[in-house]
């Protein structure tokens, strides 16, 4: 009787949580999340006309961040509109983007 009650309880909980999990990781939800990260990274960037290079890189929950490489042009007069790259890290908990120069990350175009 104990195993039957456990199995019944397990399937009841699974039946309630499965649709929630499926909804949370739907293609639309991922696309919306990716747009949020891209918008925040572009806004935090110091580059002119910053655009993503490729797609976001998702880390697991042990390191709750998403990374994105941006490319654009340096706006400072002494940089003479030179192309540049930045690495943006989106902190999922704080919901904040942090950027750092990353010209050395990828070969020059």
C-alpha positions as CSV (number, residue, x, y, z in Angstrom):
1,X,0.0,0.0,0.0
2,X,2.9,2.4,0.8
3,X,4.4,2.0,-2.7
4,X,1.1,2.6,-4.4
5,X,0.5,5.8,-2.4
6,X,4.0,7.0,-3.3
7,X,3.5,6.2,-7.0
8,X,0.1,8.0,-7.0
9,X,1.6,11.0,-5.2
10,X,4.6,11.1,-7.5
11,X,2.4,11.1,-10.7
12,X,0.1,13.7,-9.2
13,X,3.1,16.0,-8.5
14,X,4.7,15.2,-11.9
15,X,1.4,15.9,-13.7
16,X,1.2,19.4,-12.1
17,X,4.9,20.3,-12.6
18,X,5.5,18.9,-16.1
19,X,3.4,21.5,-17.9
20,X,5.1,24.3,-15.9
21,X,8.6,23.0,-16.8
22,X,7.6,22.6,-20.5
23,X,6.2,26.2,-20.6
24,X,9.3,27.7,-18.9
25,X,11.6,26.2,-21.5
26,X,9.5,26.7,-24.6
27,X,11.1,28.1,-27.8
28,X,9.2,31.3,-27.3
29,X,10.5,31.7,-23.7
30,X,14.1,31.1,-24.8
31,X,13.7,33.6,-27.7
32,X,12.4,36.2,-25.3
33,X,15.2,35.5,-22.8
34,X,17.8,35.8,-25.6
35,X,16.3,39.2,-26.7
36,X,16.4,40.4,-23.1
37,X,20.1,39.5,-22.8
38,X,21.0,41.0,-26.2
39,X,19.2,44.3,-25.4
40,X,20.8,44.6,-21.9
41,X,24.3,43.8,-23.3
42,X,24.0,46.3,-26.2
43,X,22.8,48.9,-23.7
44,X,25.7,48.3,-21.4
45,X,28.3,48.3,-24.2
46,X,30.7,51.1,-24.8
47,X,30.9,50.3,-28.5
48,X,29.1,52.3,-31.2
49,X,26.7,50.2,-33.2
50,X,27.2,47.2,-31.0
51,X,25.8,44.0,-32.3
52,X,25.9,40.4,-31.1
53,X,28.5,38.0,-32.7
54,X,26.8,34.7,-32.7
55,X,24.3,33.6,-30.0
56,X,24.3,33.6,-26.3
57,X,26.3,31.0,-24.3
58,X,24.3,29.5,-21.4
59,X,26.0,28.4,-18.3
60,X,24.3,26.1,-15.8
61,X,22.9,27.2,-12.5
62,X,26.2,26.7,-10.6
63,X,27.5,29.8,-12.5
64,X,24.2,31.7,-13.2
65,X,25.4,33.8,-16.1
66,X,24.9,34.0,-19.8
67,X,27.7,35.3,-22.0
68,X,27.6,37.1,-25.4
69,X,30.3,38.5,-27.6
70,X,29.5,42.0,-29.1
71,X,31.2,43.7,-32.0
72,X,31.1,47.4,-32.9
73,X,33.3,50.4,-33.2
74,X,35.2,52.4,-30.5
75,X,33.6,55.8,-30.2
76,X,36.6,57.6,-28.6
77,X,38.3,60.1,-31.0
78,X,41.7,58.7,-30.3
79,X,40.5,55.2,-31.4
80,X,39.6,56.6,-34.8
81,X,36.4,54.5,-35.2
82,X,38.5,51.2,-34.9
83,X,36.5,48.0,-34.7
84,X,36.3,46.4,-31.3
85,X,34.8,43.5,-29.4
86,X,33.4,43.1,-25.9
87,X,32.4,40.2,-23.8
88,X,29.1,40.7,-22.1
89,X,28.1,38.6,-19.0
90,X,24.5,38.7,-18.0
91,X,24.0,37.9,-14.3
92,X,20.7,35.9,-14.2
93,X,20.2,36.5,-10.5
94,X,20.8,40.3,-10.5
95,X,19.4,40.7,-14.0
96,X,22.3,42.9,-15.0
97,X,24.8,43.0,-17.8
98,X,28.5,43.6,-17.4
99,X,30.9,44.2,-20.3
100,X,34.6,44.0,-20.7
101,X,36.9,44.6,-23.7
102,X,37.5,41.4,-25.5
103,X,39.5,42.3,-28.7
104,X,41.9,39.4,-27.9
105,X,39.0,36.9,-27.8
106,X,38.5,36.5,-31.5
107,X,40.8,37.1,-34.5
108,X,40.4,40.5,-36.2
109,X,38.0,40.4,-39.2
